[in-house]
Amino acid sequence: MKRDPTKQLFEAVTNAYDVYELIAVLGTDLLPFVERLSPPVAAQSVLADLVGVIESILEEVEVSPSDLEALRSVAVLLAERGIPDVATALHLWLRRHELLSTNPQRDCGSEFDLVRFDCACGTRSWATAWKVVNATYRPDLQERVQGGTIFPSCSGCGTQYYAPLFYCDPDRGEYLLFAPGVDEEEFKSLLDAAMGYIQHVPADLRRNVSNSGYYQGFPGPWLGPIDDFAAIFRVDSLELLHEIVTEDLIYDAQASQVNLEAYGLGVHAREAVERGAMGEAARLFARLFLTDQSQFNVLHEIGSCLRAAGDAASGDFLTDAAMRLREKLRAEKVVYDGRASNRYPSPSPAVIVEIWGRGLPAEWGYEAVVARVREVADGSP
């Protein structure tokens, strides 16, 4: 369904993040709106004056006091001469400009160029060509990347133009260099700029990231923000870009030691739960935990089963231990935010290898917990 162009114009003015984005709205939203009008004769010269003022602002990417006064005068005249939508948009724009000038927004780390391009349809359009999108403080831009509307469109025919884009979402571990059709020399230049951006952007816009590197041949980013490293991936297709940025995260993903014994214990434990045999389920889950003591979620299952079997004290003890272990494992990068698909590389921190081989490190202080689990696994009360 086509959106109301007047409402779309008002939203663009209202949602502009800073003065520079507000200036861009004049060219990308207001000018096309004016060009589509069929104004009465009395308003035509006023609209022509408005176009002249806007073109001057766009060329300088700056608004002077005389420009502001000219826009106020045009807004009043257009309201008098039967063009209320444009008049209202100008009043909104002037109020938003005053607000953003006196109360600047925080640095959002996203960058764009205001460009003018010629389309094959014959239209010459102004466009906002985003070079960097950082989703940290800009969920609106994140939504536009997810929806595919971040790329500029011709104001005449709607054809989209796909320019290179560096997309960062530190909270999801995504550093994607969308670079369709560029040669290797141009890609190297884009990659150097992306790595320089990560090094110099303010700390709050890169979270804990301090290093970066390019991973060639991988289809997407790490399983989540698991460490202080930004793994930059090249994305050449819109389909893959959309798949990555819209994919669900699965919290508490972890590398698990999977074998036939562990798989069978898990299946039989859940069957026992379904039968209501909570004591048996607790024993099976306990044996499963002892095969891989990083599985805090299994420790939680043992606690739940013991409570259901009437041992509230042991149940609460192990449930509390499960929550503490989860936080410790996250701190050690064994547990992290995973992804819905399984096509991404999985980290293998040294600590998980130690846990698989020897169990939880003694210095973590879980001896009493593991001892109680062993008692449960042996069938002790």
C-alpha positions in Angstrom: 0.0 0.0 0.0 1.3 3.4 -1.0 2.1 5.8 1.9 0.6 9.2 2.1 3.3 11.5 0.7 2.3 14.4 3.0 2.6 12.3 6.1 5.9 10.9 4.8 7.3 14.4 4.4 6.2 15.4 7.9 7.8 12.3 9.3 11.1 12.9 7.5 11.3 16.4 9.0 10.3 15.3 12.5 12.7 12.3 12.6 15.8 14.0 11.2 18.6 13.2 13.8 20.7 16.3 13.5 21.0 19.5 11.5 22.8 17.9 8.6 20.1 15.2 8.2 17.5 18.0 8.4 19.2 19.8 5.6 19.2 16.6 3.5 15.4 16.3 4.0 15.0 19.6 2.0 16.5 17.9 -1.1 15.4 14.3 -0.6 11.9 14.9 0.6 10.7 18.5 0.3 11.9 19.2 -3.3 10.3 16.0 -4.8 7.1 16.9 -3.0 7.1 20.4 -4.4 7.9 19.1 -7.9 4.8 16.8 -7.8 2.4 19.7 -7.0 0.1 21.4 -9.5 0.0 24.7 -7.7 -2.4 27.6 -8.5 -0.9 30.5 -10.5 -0.7 32.7 -7.3 1.6 30.2 -5.6 3.9 29.4 -8.6 6.4 32.2 -8.1 6.6 31.6 -4.3 7.3 27.9 -4.9 10.0 28.9 -7.4 11.6 31.2 -4.8 11.4 28.3 -2.3 13.2 26.0 -4.7 16.0 28.6 -5.1 16.5 28.9 -1.4 16.6 25.1 -0.9 19.1 24.7 -3.8 21.3 27.3 -2.2 21.2 25.6 1.2 21.9 22.2 -0.4 24.9 23.4 -2.3 26.5 24.9 0.8 25.1 22.2 3.2 24.6 25.1 5.6 21.7 27.3 6.7 22.4 31.1 7.1 20.1 33.5 9.1 18.9 34.9 5.8 17.9 31.4 4.6 15.9 30.9 7.7 14.1 34.2 7.2 13.4 33.4 3.6 11.9 30.0 4.6 9.7 31.7 7.2 8.4 34.3 4.6 7.7 31.5 2.1 5.8 29.5 4.6 3.5 32.4 5.4 2.9 33.2 1.7 2.2 29.5 0.8 -0.4 29.2 3.6 -2.1 32.4 2.2 -2.0 31.1 -1.4 -3.5 27.6 -1.0 -0.4 25.4 -0.4 -0.9 24.5 3.3 1.0 21.2 3.3 4.3 22.8 2.2 3.7 25.7 4.6 3.2 23.3 7.5 6.3 21.3 6.5 8.3 24.4 6.5 7.1 25.5 9.9 7.9 22.0 11.2 11.3 22.2 9.6 12.1 25.6 11.2 11.1 24.4 14.6 13.1 21.2 14.3 16.1 23.3 13.1 15.9 25.5 16.1 15.7 22.6 18.5 18.6 20.7 16.9 20.8 23.8 16.8 20.3 24.7 20.4 20.2 21.1 21.7 22.6 19.0 19.5 22.2 15.2 19.6 25.1 13.0 20.7 27.5 11.8 18.1 25.8 8.7 16.6 28.8 7.6 14.5 26.8 7.3 11.3 27.9 9.1 8.2 26.4 10.1 4.8 27.0 12.2 1.8 24.4 14.5 0.3 24.8 13.8 -3.5 23.0 14.7 -6.7 22.7 12.1 -9.4 21.1 11.6 -12.8 18.8 8.7 -13.3 18.2 6.8 -16.5 14.6 8.1 -16.4 15.8 11.6 -16.8 15.3 12.8 -13.3 18.1 14.6 -11.4 17.7 13.9 -7.7 19.3 14.8 -4.4 20.0 11.7 -2.3 21.3 10.8 1.1 24.0 8.2 0.4 24.9 6.5 3.7 28.5 5.5 4.0 28.5 4.2 7.6 25.5 3.1 9.7 26.2 2.5 13.4 23.2 1.0 15.1 24.3 1.8 18.6 22.1 4.9 19.0 20.3 4.7 15.7 17.6 2.0 15.7 15.9 4.0 13.0 18.8 3.4 10.6 19.0 -0.2 11.7 15.4 -0.6 10.7 16.1 1.0 7.3 18.9 -1.4 6.7 16.7 -4.3 7.7 14.0 -3.0 5.4 16.3 -2.2 2.5 15.3 1.5 2.4 18.7 2.8 3.5 19.9 3.1 -0.1 19.0 6.2 -2.1 16.1 6.2 -4.6 15.4 8.3 -7.7 12.6 10.7 -6.8 11.2 10.3 -10.3 10.9 6.5 -10.9 11.9 5.1 -7.5 15.0 3.1 -8.8 17.4 2.3 -5.9 21.1 2.9 -6.2 23.3 0.6 -4.1 26.5 2.3 -2.9 29.0 0.8 -0.6 27.9 0.8 3.1 29.8 -0.1 6.3 27.2 -1.4 8.8 28.1 -1.7 12.5 26.1 -3.2 15.3 28.5 -3.8 18.2 25.8 -5.2 20.4 25.2 -8.0 17.9 28.8 -8.4 16.7 28.0 -7.3 13.2 30.6 -5.4 11.1 29.5 -5.8 7.5 31.1 -4.1 4.5 28.4 -4.1 1.7 30.4 -3.6 -1.4 28.6 -4.8 -4.5 30.5 -4.8 -7.8 33.7 -3.0 -6.6 37.1 -4.1 -7.8 39.8 -5.2 -5.3 41.6 -1.9 -5.2 38.4 0.0 -4.3 37.5 -2.7 -1.8 40.9 -2.4 -0.1 40.3 1.3 0.2 36.8 0.8 1.7 38.2 -1.8 4.1 41.0 0.5 5.3 38.4 3.2 5.9 36.3 0.8 7.9 39.2 -0.4 10.1 40.2 3.2 10.6 36.6 4.0 11.7 36.6 1.3 14.3 39.9 2.6 15.7 38.9 6.2 16.0 35.1 6.2 16.7 34.2 7.2 20.3 34.4 4.3 22.8 30.6 4.3 23.5 30.0 3.6 19.8 32.2 0.5 19.6 31.4 -0.9 23.0 34.4 -3.0 24.1 35.9 -3.4 20.6 39.6 -2.5 20.4 40.8 -4.5 17.4 39.5 -5.4 14.0 40.3 -7.7 11.1 38.9 -8.8 7.8 37.6 -12.4 7.3 37.5 -13.4 3.7 35.2 -16.2 2.5 33.0 -16.4 5.6 29.3 -15.8 5.0 28.6 -13.6 8.0 29.7 -12.3 11.4 30.7 -14.1 14.6 28.0 -15.6 16.8 27.7 -12.4 18.7 29.8 -9.8 20.6 31.9 -12.4 22.3 35.1 -10.5 22.7 36.9 -7.2 22.0 37.4 -8.0 18.3 35.5 -6.7 15.3 35.4 -9.3 12.6 34.6 -7.4 9.3 32.9 -9.4 6.6 32.3 -8.5 3.0 28.7 -8.8 1.8 28.1 -8.6 -1.9 24.3 -9.4 -2.1 21.3 -7.6 -0.7 19.8 -11.0 0.2 22.8 -11.9 2.5 22.9 -8.4 4.1 19.2 -8.7 4.9 19.5 -12.2 6.2 22.3 -11.3 8.6 20.8 -8.0 10.0 17.4 -9.5 10.5 18.5 -12.8 11.9 17.4 -13.6 15.5 20.0 -13.9 18.2 19.9 -16.9 20.5 21.0 -16.0 24.0 23.4 -18.2 26.0 24.7 -20.1 22.9 27.7 -22.1 23.9 30.2 -24.6 22.4 29.0 -28.0 23.7 30.7 -31.4 23.8 28.3 -33.5 21.9 28.6 -37.3 21.7 26.2 -40.3 21.6 26.3 -40.7 25.4 25.4 -37.1 26.1 22.7 -37.1 23.4 21.1 -40.3 24.8 21.2 -39.0 28.4 19.4 -35.8 27.3 16.7 -37.7 25.4 16.1 -40.1 28.3 16.1 -37.3 30.9 13.4 -35.4 29.1 11.3 -38.6 28.6 11.5 -39.1 32.4 10.3 -35.5 32.9 7.3 -36.2 30.6 6.4 -39.3 32.7 6.7 -37.4 35.9 9.7 -39.5 37.1 11.5 -36.5 38.5 14.0 -38.5 40.6 15.1 -40.5 37.6 15.2 -37.3 35.4 17.5 -35.6 38.0 19.9 -38.6 37.9 20.1 -38.6 34.1 20.5 -34.8 34.0 23.2 -35.1 36.6 25.1 -37.6 34.5 24.7 -35.4 31.5 26.2 -32.4 33.4 29.2 -34.4 34.5 30.0 -35.1 30.8 30.3 -31.3 30.2 30.3 -29.1 33.2 29.9 -25.9 31.1 26.2 -26.8 30.6 24.7 -24.5 33.3 21.3 -25.0 31.8 21.5 -28.7 32.6 22.4 -27.8 36.2 19.3 -25.7 36.3 17.3 -28.7 35.1 18.7 -30.9 37.9 17.6 -28.3 40.4 14.1 -28.1 39.0 13.7 -31.9 39.0 14.9 -32.1 42.6 12.4 -29.5 43.8 9.7 -31.4 42.0 10.8 -34.6 43.7 10.5 -32.9 47.1 14.2 -31.9 47.8 13.7 -28.1 47.8 17.0 -27.4 49.6 19.1 -29.2 47.0 16.9 -27.8 44.2 17.4 -24.2 45.3 21.2 -24.8 45.9 21.8 -26.1 42.4 19.5 -23.5 40.7 21.4 -20.7 42.4 24.7 -22.3 41.3 23.4 -22.5 37.7 22.7 -18.8 37.6 26.1 -18.0 39.1 27.8 -20.4 36.7 26.1 -18.8 33.7 27.5 -15.4 34.6 30.9 -16.8 35.1 30.9 -18.6 31.8 29.7 -15.4 30.0 32.6 -13.5 31.6 35.0 -16.2 30.4 33.5 -16.0 26.8 32.3 -19.6 26.9 28.7 -18.5 26.8 27.7 -15.8 24.3 24.9 -14.4 22.2 24.4 -16.9 19.3 22.5 -16.8 16.1 19.5 -18.7 14.8 21.4 -20.3 12.0 24.4 -22.6 12.4 26.4 -21.3 9.4 28.7 -19.0 11.4 32.1 -19.9 12.9 32.1 -20.8 16.6 34.9 -19.6 18.9 36.9 -22.1 20.9 38.2 -20.3 24.0 40.9 -22.3 25.8 38.8 -22.4 29.0 36.2 -24.6 27.3 38.8 -27.1 26.4 39.9 -27.2 30.0 36.4 -27.7 31.2 35.8 -30.5 28.7 39.0 -32.3 29.8 39.0 -31.7 33.6 35.7 -30.1 34.6 35.2 -26.7 36.1 38.5 -25.0 37.3 39.1 -25.5 41.0 39.7 -21.8 41.5 36.1 -21.0 40.4 34.9 -22.6 43.7 32.3 -25.1 42.4 33.6 -28.2 44.2 30.6 -28.5 46.5 28.2 -28.1 43.5 29.9 -30.8 41.5 30.0 -33.0 44.5 26.3 -32.7 45.0 25.7 -33.4 41.3 27.8 -36.6 41.6 25.7 -37.7 44.6 22.5 -37.1 42.5 24.0 -39.0 39.6 24.8 -42.0 41.9 21.3 -42.0 43.2 22.2 -40.6 46.6 19.4 -38.7 48.5 
